[in-house]
Structure formats: structure tokens, C-alpha cells
Amino acid sequence: MNTALSVLALLVALVALVLQLLPRFRRTENDLADVSDLPEDALGLRHEVAALRAEAASALKNIAVVRYDAFEGTGGQLSWSLALVDDYGTGTVLTSIHGRTEARTYAKSIEGWACDQPLSLQETEALAYARGR
């Protein structure tokens, strides 16, 4: 008896759902008349996509990290260099060098995929990974 009531309730719920969604799938003549303004909407969308692409190009989305042991006798690869760069090669390289008794952190500015200060081997490697090489 409980199973029959459960099945009946499920069927009633499915019918109610179909009746609720059915108007959304029907097309009327009014809906087809709205297609006439499609070129303006498409042009507006193209401009919006172009603006979003330009904005995304300056986002720090090229990211790479290189982990390593900075000193002999230390383990766990606790030192790291992190490159955070946009599509134009502008950003920063952060480096944290961990020793047995202390840790030091450095930041170097990147412009055009290059740095005014000398980069370590690991910083250069992180920048190359971030660039996709």
C-alpha cells in the first residue's frame, strides 16, 4: 500500500513539473518577432566579449611555482619561487628562501617578461613556466 502511494505521489509530481515547464518550450509568434533585433544584440555582445578579453589580459593569470632546497643539508623543498604575471608579462616574482633557522622573502617586479634585478635560476624557471615555456 505504501509503495503504491509513493508511486502515485511521484507520478503526480512529474505531471506537475511537466505542466510547469511546458510553457517555456512553446514558441509563439511574439517570440519569433523578437528575432528581428538580433544583429544589434549580437554586436553588443561582441563588444562586451572584447572588453572582457581586454580586462582578462591584464589579470595575473599566468602563475607558476618552483619548489627547491636552497641550502645543502636542508630537505623538504621548503624554498619556493612564485611567478604571478599577466598576458603582457607584467607582474611579480616572489621568492621565499628557507634555511635551518630563518626564512627570507623577496619580491621582484616583472615588466615585459623581464626584470631589472638579476633573477635566480629558480625565479627564471618559474617565470618561464608562467609564460608557458
CNS distance restraints for C-alpha pairs under 8 A (distance, minus, plus):
assign (resid   1 and name CA) (resid   5 and name CA) 6.38 0.50 0.50
assign (resid   2 and name CA) (resid   6 and name CA) 6.14 0.50 0.50
assign (resid   3 and name CA) (resid   7 and name CA) 6.19 0.50 0.50
assign (resid   4 and name CA) (resid   8 and name CA) 6.13 0.50 0.50
assign (resid   5 and name CA) (resid   9 and name CA) 6.06 0.50 0.50
assign (resid   6 and name CA) (resid  10 and name CA) 6.14 0.50 0.50
assign (resid   7 and name CA) (resid  11 and name CA) 6.21 0.50 0.50
assign (resid   8 and name CA) (resid  12 and name CA) 6.23 0.50 0.50
assign (resid   9 and name CA) (resid  13 and name CA) 6.17 0.50 0.50
assign (resid  10 and name CA) (resid  14 and name CA) 6.21 0.50 0.50
assign (resid  11 and name CA) (resid  15 and name CA) 6.20 0.50 0.50
assign (resid  12 and name CA) (resid  16 and name CA) 6.19 0.50 0.50
assign (resid  13 and name CA) (resid  17 and name CA) 6.15 0.50 0.50
assign (resid  14 and name CA) (resid  18 and name CA) 6.19 0.50 0.50
assign (resid  15 and name CA) (resid  19 and name CA) 6.15 0.50 0.50
assign (resid  16 and name CA) (resid  20 and name CA) 6.10 0.50 0.50
assign (resid  17 and name CA) (resid  21 and name CA) 6.22 0.50 0.50
assign (resid  18 and name CA) (resid  22 and name CA) 5.83 0.50 0.50
assign (resid  19 and name CA) (resid  23 and name CA) 7.66 0.50 0.50
assign (resid  21 and name CA) (resid  25 and name CA) 7.14 0.50 0.50
assign (resid  22 and name CA) (resid  26 and name CA) 6.80 0.50 0.50
assign (resid  27 and name CA) (resid  31 and name CA) 6.13 0.50 0.50
assign (resid  27 and name CA) (resid  32 and name CA) 7.41 0.50 0.50
assign (resid  28 and name CA) (resid  32 and name CA) 6.68 0.50 0.50
assign (resid  29 and name CA) (resid  33 and name CA) 6.27 0.50 0.50
assign (resid  30 and name CA) (resid  34 and name CA) 6.69 0.50 0.50
assign (resid  31 and name CA) (resid  35 and name CA) 7.37 0.50 0.50
assign (resid  34 and name CA) (resid  38 and name CA) 7.64 0.50 0.50
assign (resid  37 and name CA) (resid  41 and name CA) 6.57 0.50 0.50
assign (resid  38 and name CA) (resid  42 and name CA) 5.94 0.50 0.50
assign (resid  39 and name CA) (resid  43 and name CA) 6.08 0.50 0.50
assign (resid  40 and name CA) (resid  44 and name CA) 6.16 0.50 0.50
assign (resid  41 and name CA) (resid  45 and name CA) 6.13 0.50 0.50
assign (resid  42 and name CA) (resid  46 and name CA) 6.17 0.50 0.50
assign (resid  43 and name CA) (resid  47 and name CA) 6.37 0.50 0.50
assign (resid  44 and name CA) (resid  48 and name CA) 6.24 0.50 0.50
assign (resid  45 and name CA) (resid  49 and name CA) 6.07 0.50 0.50
assign (resid  46 and name CA) (resid  50 and name CA) 6.15 0.50 0.50
assign (resid  47 and name CA) (resid  51 and name CA) 6.20 0.50 0.50
assign (resid  48 and name CA) (resid  52 and name CA) 6.20 0.50 0.50
assign (resid  49 and name CA) (resid  53 and name CA) 6.12 0.50 0.50
assign (resid  50 and name CA) (resid  54 and name CA) 6.24 0.50 0.50
assign (resid  51 and name CA) (resid  55 and name CA) 6.19 0.50 0.50
assign (resid  52 and name CA) (resid  56 and name CA) 6.00 0.50 0.50
assign (resid  53 and name CA) (resid  57 and name CA) 6.17 0.50 0.50
assign (resid  54 and name CA) (resid  58 and name CA) 7.06 0.50 0.50
assign (resid  55 and name CA) (resid  59 and name CA) 6.90 0.50 0.50
assign (resid  57 and name CA) (resid  86 and name CA) 6.23 0.50 0.50
assign (resid  57 and name CA) (resid  87 and name CA) 5.16 0.50 0.50
assign (resid  57 and name CA) (resid  88 and name CA) 7.21 0.50 0.50
assign (resid  58 and name CA) (resid  86 and name CA) 5.17 0.50 0.50
assign (resid  58 and name CA) (resid  87 and name CA) 6.27 0.50 0.50
assign (resid  58 and name CA) (resid  88 and name CA) 7.07 0.50 0.50
assign (resid  59 and name CA) (resid  85 and name CA) 7.80 0.50 0.50
assign (resid  59 and name CA) (resid  86 and name CA) 5.25 0.50 0.50
assign (resid  59 and name CA) (resid  87 and name CA) 7.53 0.50 0.50
assign (resid  60 and name CA) (resid  84 and name CA) 5.66 0.50 0.50
assign (resid  60 and name CA) (resid  85 and name CA) 4.90 0.50 0.50
assign (resid  60 and name CA) (resid  86 and name CA) 4.38 0.50 0.50
assign (resid  60 and name CA) (resid  87 and name CA) 7.76 0.50 0.50
assign (resid  60 and name CA) (resid  91 and name CA) 6.98 0.50 0.50
assign (resid  61 and name CA) (resid  84 and name CA) 6.98 0.50 0.50
assign (resid  61 and name CA) (resid  85 and name CA) 6.42 0.50 0.50
assign (resid  61 and name CA) (resid  86 and name CA) 5.73 0.50 0.50
assign (resid  61 and name CA) (resid  87 and name CA) 7.62 0.50 0.50
assign (resid  62 and name CA) (resid  83 and name CA) 7.60 0.50 0.50
assign (resid  62 and name CA) (resid  84 and name CA) 5.96 0.50 0.50
assign (resid  62 and name CA) (resid  85 and name CA) 5.10 0.50 0.50
assign (resid  62 and name CA) (resid  86 and name CA) 5.83 0.50 0.50
assign (resid  62 and name CA) (resid  87 and name CA) 7.07 0.50 0.50
assign (resid  62 and name CA) (resid 130 and name CA) 4.84 0.50 0.50
assign (resid  62 and name CA) (resid 131 and name CA) 6.47 0.50 0.50
assign (resid  63 and name CA) (resid  82 and name CA) 7.25 0.50 0.50
assign (resid  63 and name CA) (resid  83 and name CA) 5.49 0.50 0.50
assign (resid  63 and name CA) (resid  84 and name CA) 4.85 0.50 0.50
assign (resid  63 and name CA) (resid  85 and name CA) 6.47 0.50 0.50
assign (resid  63 and name CA) (resid 129 and name CA) 7.80 0.50 0.50
assign (resid  63 and name CA) (resid 130 and name CA) 4.92 0.50 0.50
assign (resid  64 and name CA) (resid  82 and name CA) 5.77 0.50 0.50
assign (resid  64 and name CA) (resid  83 and name CA) 5.34 0.50 0.50
assign (resid  64 and name CA) (resid  84 and name CA) 7.08 0.50 0.50
assign (resid  64 and name CA) (resid 126 and name CA) 5.42 0.50 0.50
assign (resid  64 and name CA) (resid 127 and name CA) 7.06 0.50 0.50
assign (resid  64 and name CA) (resid 129 and name CA) 5.78 0.50 0.50
assign (resid  64 and name CA) (resid 130 and name CA) 4.87 0.50 0.50
assign (resid  65 and name CA) (resid  80 and name CA) 6.74 0.50 0.50
assign (resid  65 and name CA) (resid  81 and name CA) 5.59 0.50 0.50
assign (resid  65 and name CA) (resid  82 and name CA) 4.34 0.50 0.50
assign (resid  65 and name CA) (resid  83 and name CA) 6.38 0.50 0.50
assign (resid  65 and name CA) (resid 126 and name CA) 5.56 0.50 0.50
assign (resid  66 and name CA) (resid  80 and name CA) 5.48 0.50 0.50
assign (resid  66 and name CA) (resid  81 and name CA) 5.28 0.50 0.50
assign (resid  66 and name CA) (resid  82 and name CA) 6.56 0.50 0.50
assign (resid  66 and name CA) (resid 122 and name CA) 6.39 0.50 0.50
assign (resid  66 and name CA) (resid 123 and name CA) 7.72 0.50 0.50
assign (resid  66 and name CA) (resid 125 and name CA) 7.22 0.50 0.50
assign (resid  66 and name CA) (resid 126 and name CA) 5.61 0.50 0.50
assign (resid  67 and name CA) (resid  77 and name CA) 5.56 0.50 0.50
assign (resid  67 and name CA) (resid  78 and name CA) 6.75 0.50 0.50
assign (resid  67 and name CA) (resid  79 and name CA) 5.75 0.50 0.50
assign (resid  67 and name CA) (resid  80 and name CA) 4.29 0.50 0.50
assign (resid  67 and name CA) (resid  81 and name CA) 6.61 0.50 0.50
assign (resid  68 and name CA) (resid  76 and name CA) 7.98 0.50 0.50
assign (resid  68 and name CA) (resid  77 and name CA) 4.35 0.50 0.50
assign (resid  68 and name CA) (resid  78 and name CA) 6.55 0.50 0.50
assign (resid  68 and name CA) (resid  79 and name CA) 5.36 0.50 0.50
assign (resid  68 and name CA) (resid  80 and name CA) 6.02 0.50 0.50
assign (resid  68 and name CA) (resid 122 and name CA) 7.98 0.50 0.50
assign (resid  69 and name CA) (resid  74 and name CA) 6.25 0.50 0.50
assign (resid  69 and name CA) (resid  75 and name CA) 6.07 0.50 0.50
assign (resid  69 and name CA) (resid  76 and name CA) 7.02 0.50 0.50
assign (resid  69 and name CA) (resid  77 and name CA) 4.54 0.50 0.50
assign (resid  69 and name CA) (resid  78 and name CA) 6.39 0.50 0.50
assign (resid  69 and name CA) (resid  79 and name CA) 5.81 0.50 0.50
assign (resid  70 and name CA) (resid  74 and name CA) 7.56 0.50 0.50
assign (resid  70 and name CA) (resid  77 and name CA) 7.79 0.50 0.50
assign (resid  70 and name CA) (resid  79 and name CA) 6.05 0.50 0.50
assign (resid  70 and name CA) (resid  97 and name CA) 6.33 0.50 0.50
assign (resid  70 and name CA) (resid  98 and name CA) 6.92 0.50 0.50
assign (resid  70 and name CA) (resid  99 and name CA) 7.38 0.50 0.50
assign (resid  71 and name CA) (resid  99 and name CA) 6.78 0.50 0.50
assign (resid  74 and name CA) (resid  99 and name CA) 7.15 0.50 0.50
assign (resid  74 and name CA) (resid 100 and name CA) 7.03 0.50 0.50
assign (resid  78 and name CA) (resid  97 and name CA) 7.54 0.50 0.50
assign (resid  78 and name CA) (resid  98 and name CA) 6.03 0.50 0.50
assign (resid  79 and name CA) (resid  95 and name CA) 7.59 0.50 0.50
assign (resid  79 and name CA) (resid  96 and name CA) 5.48 0.50 0.50
assign (resid  79 and name CA) (resid  97 and name CA) 4.60 0.50 0.50
assign (resid  79 and name CA) (resid  98 and name CA) 5.16 0.50 0.50
assign (resid  80 and name CA) (resid  95 and name CA) 5.68 0.50 0.50
assign (resid  80 and name CA) (resid  96 and name CA) 5.43 0.50 0.50
assign (resid  80 and name CA) (resid  97 and name CA) 6.64 0.50 0.50
assign (resid  80 and name CA) (resid 122 and name CA) 7.89 0.50 0.50
assign (resid  81 and name CA) (resid  93 and name CA) 6.75 0.50 0.50
assign (resid  81 and name CA) (resid  94 and name CA) 5.59 0.50 0.50
assign (resid  81 and name CA) (resid  95 and name CA) 4.20 0.50 0.50
assign (resid  81 and name CA) (resid  96 and name CA) 6.46 0.50 0.50
assign (resid  81 and name CA) (resid 122 and name CA) 6.31 0.50 0.50
assign (resid  81 and name CA) (resid 123 and name CA) 5.50 0.50 0.50
assign (resid  81 and name CA) (resid 126 and name CA) 6.40 0.50 0.50
assign (resid  82 and name CA) (resid  93 and name CA) 5.47 0.50 0.50
assign (resid  82 and name CA) (resid  94 and name CA) 5.04 0.50 0.50
assign (resid  82 and name CA) (resid  95 and name CA) 6.24 0.50 0.50
assign (resid  82 and name CA) (resid 123 and name CA) 7.33 0.50 0.50
assign (resid  82 and name CA) (resid 126 and name CA) 6.19 0.50 0.50
assign (resid  82 and name CA) (resid 127 and name CA) 7.96 0.50 0.50
assign (resid  83 and name CA) (resid  91 and name CA) 7.69 0.50 0.50
assign (resid  83 and name CA) (resid  92 and name CA) 6.03 0.50 0.50
assign (resid  83 and name CA) (resid  93 and name CA) 4.37 0.50 0.50
assign (resid  83 and name CA) (resid  94 and name CA) 6.45 0.50 0.50
assign (resid  83 and name CA) (resid 123 and name CA) 7.45 0.50 0.50
assign (resid  83 and name CA) (resid 126 and name CA) 5.60 0.50 0.50
assign (resid  83 and name CA) (resid 127 and name CA) 5.41 0.50 0.50
assign (resid  83 and name CA) (resid 130 and name CA) 6.35 0.50 0.50
assign (resid  84 and name CA) (resid  91 and name CA) 5.58 0.50 0.50
assign (resid  84 and name CA) (resid  92 and name CA) 5.45 0.50 0.50
assign (resid  84 and name CA) (resid  93 and name CA) 6.23 0.50 0.50
assign (resid  84 and name CA) (resid 130 and name CA) 7.38 0.50 0.50
assign (resid  85 and name CA) (resid  89 and name CA) 5.59 0.50 0.50
assign (resid  85 and name CA) (resid  90 and name CA) 5.34 0.50 0.50
assign (resid  85 and name CA) (resid  91 and name CA) 4.25 0.50 0.50
assign (resid  85 and name CA) (resid  92 and name CA) 6.33 0.50 0.50
assign (resid  85 and name CA) (resid 110 and name CA) 7.63 0.50 0.50
assign (resid  85 and name CA) (resid 130 and name CA) 7.09 0.50 0.50
assign (resid  86 and name CA) (resid  90 and name CA) 5.51 0.50 0.50
assign (resid  86 and name CA) (resid  91 and name CA) 6.32 0.50 0.50
assign (resid  88 and name CA) (resid 111 and name CA) 8.00 0.50 0.50
assign (resid  88 and name CA) (resid 112 and name CA) 6.18 0.50 0.50
assign (resid  88 and name CA) (resid 113 and name CA) 7.60 0.50 0.50
assign (resid  89 and name CA) (resid 110 and name CA) 6.80 0.50 0.50
assign (resid  89 and name CA) (resid 111 and name CA) 5.75 0.50 0.50
assign (resid  89 and name CA) (resid 112 and name CA) 4.47 0.50 0.50
assign (resid  89 and name CA) (resid 113 and name CA) 4.33 0.50 0.50
assign (resid  89 and name CA) (resid 114 and name CA) 7.67 0.50 0.50
assign (resid  89 and name CA) (resid 131 and name CA) 7.84 0.50 0.50
assign (resid  90 and name CA) (resid 109 and name CA) 7.78 0.50 0.50
assign (resid  90 and name CA) (resid 110 and name CA) 5.24 0.50 0.50
assign (resid  90 and name CA) (resid 111 and name CA) 4.48 0.50 0.50
assign (resid  90 and name CA) (resid 112 and name CA) 5.81 0.50 0.50
assign (resid  90 and name CA) (resid 113 and name CA) 6.58 0.50 0.50
assign (resid  91 and name CA) (resid 109 and name CA) 6.08 0.50 0.50
assign (resid  91 and name CA) (resid 110 and name CA) 5.02 0.50 0.50
assign (resid  91 and name CA) (resid 111 and name CA) 6.72 0.50 0.50
assign (resid  92 and name CA) (resid 107 and name CA) 6.63 0.50 0.50
assign (resid  92 and name CA) (resid 108 and name CA) 5.52 0.50 0.50
assign (resid  92 and name CA) (resid 109 and name CA) 4.52 0.50 0.50
assign (resid  92 and name CA) (resid 110 and name CA) 5.12 0.50 0.50
assign (resid  93 and name CA) (resid 107 and name CA) 5.69 0.50 0.50
assign (resid  93 and name CA) (resid 108 and name CA) 5.23 0.50 0.50
assign (resid  93 and name CA) (resid 109 and name CA) 6.55 0.50 0.50
assign (resid  93 and name CA) (resid 110 and name CA) 7.07 0.50 0.50
assign (resid  93 and name CA) (resid 123 and name CA) 6.79 0.50 0.50
assign (resid  93 and name CA) (resid 127 and name CA) 7.46 0.50 0.50
assign (resid  94 and name CA) (resid 105 and name CA) 7.17 0.50 0.50
assign (resid  94 and name CA) (resid 106 and name CA) 5.68 0.50 0.50
assign (resid  94 and name CA) (resid 107 and name CA) 4.49 0.50 0.50
assign (resid  94 and name CA) (resid 108 and name CA) 6.53 0.50 0.50
assign (resid  95 and name CA) (resid 105 and name CA) 5.49 0.50 0.50
assign (resid  95 and name CA) (resid 106 and name CA) 5.04 0.50 0.50
assign (resid  95 and name CA) (resid 107 and name CA) 6.37 0.50 0.50
assign (resid  95 and name CA) (resid 123 and name CA) 7.35 0.50 0.50
assign (resid  96 and name CA) (resid 103 and name CA) 6.79 0.50 0.50
assign (resid  96 and name CA) (resid 104 and name CA) 5.57 0.50 0.50
assign (resid  96 and name CA) (resid 105 and name CA) 4.18 0.50 0.50
assign (resid  96 and name CA) (resid 106 and name CA) 6.32 0.50 0.50
assign (resid  97 and name CA) (resid 103 and name CA) 5.52 0.50 0.50
assign (resid  97 and name CA) (resid 104 and name CA) 5.28 0.50 0.50
assign (resid  97 and name CA) (resid 105 and name CA) 6.32 0.50 0.50
assign (resid  98 and name CA) (resid 102 and name CA) 6.20 0.50 0.50
assign (resid  98 and name CA) (resid 103 and name CA) 4.26 0.50 0.50
assign (resid  98 and name CA) (resid 104 and name CA) 6.57 0.50 0.50
assign (resid  99 and name CA) (resid 103 and name CA) 5.82 0.50 0.50
assign (resid 108 and name CA) (resid 115 and name CA) 7.15 0.50 0.50
assign (resid 108 and name CA) (resid 117 and name CA) 7.21 0.50 0.50
assign (resid 109 and name CA) (resid 115 and name CA) 6.22 0.50 0.50
assign (resid 109 and name CA) (resid 116 and name CA) 7.75 0.50 0.50
assign (resid 110 and name CA) (resid 114 and name CA) 5.47 0.50 0.50
assign (resid 110 and name CA) (resid 115 and name CA) 4.89 0.50 0.50
assign (resid 110 and name CA) (resid 116 and name CA) 7.80 0.50 0.50
assign (resid 111 and name CA) (resid 115 and name CA) 6.35 0.50 0.50
assign (resid 113 and name CA) (resid 127 and name CA) 7.60 0.50 0.50
assign (resid 115 and name CA) (resid 119 and name CA) 7.24 0.50 0.50
assign (resid 119 and name CA) (resid 123 and name CA) 5.63 0.50 0.50
assign (resid 119 and name CA) (resid 124 and name CA) 5.91 0.50 0.50
assign (resid 120 and name CA) (resid 124 and name CA) 6.12 0.50 0.50
assign (resid 121 and name CA) (resid 125 and name CA) 6.13 0.50 0.50
assign (resid 122 and name CA) (resid 126 and name CA) 6.12 0.50 0.50
assign (resid 123 and name CA) (resid 127 and name CA) 6.18 0.50 0.50
assign (resid 124 and name CA) (resid 128 and name CA) 6.12 0.50 0.50
assign (resid 125 and name CA) (resid 129 and name CA) 6.19 0.50 0.50
assign (resid 126 and name CA) (resid 130 and name CA) 6.14 0.50 0.50
assign (resid 127 and name CA) (resid 131 and name CA) 6.19 0.50 0.50
assign (resid 128 and name CA) (resid 132 and name CA) 6.30 0.50 0.50
assign (resid 128 and name CA) (resid 133 and name CA) 5.27 0.50 0.50
assign (resid 129 and name CA) (resid 133 and name CA) 5.41 0.50 0.50
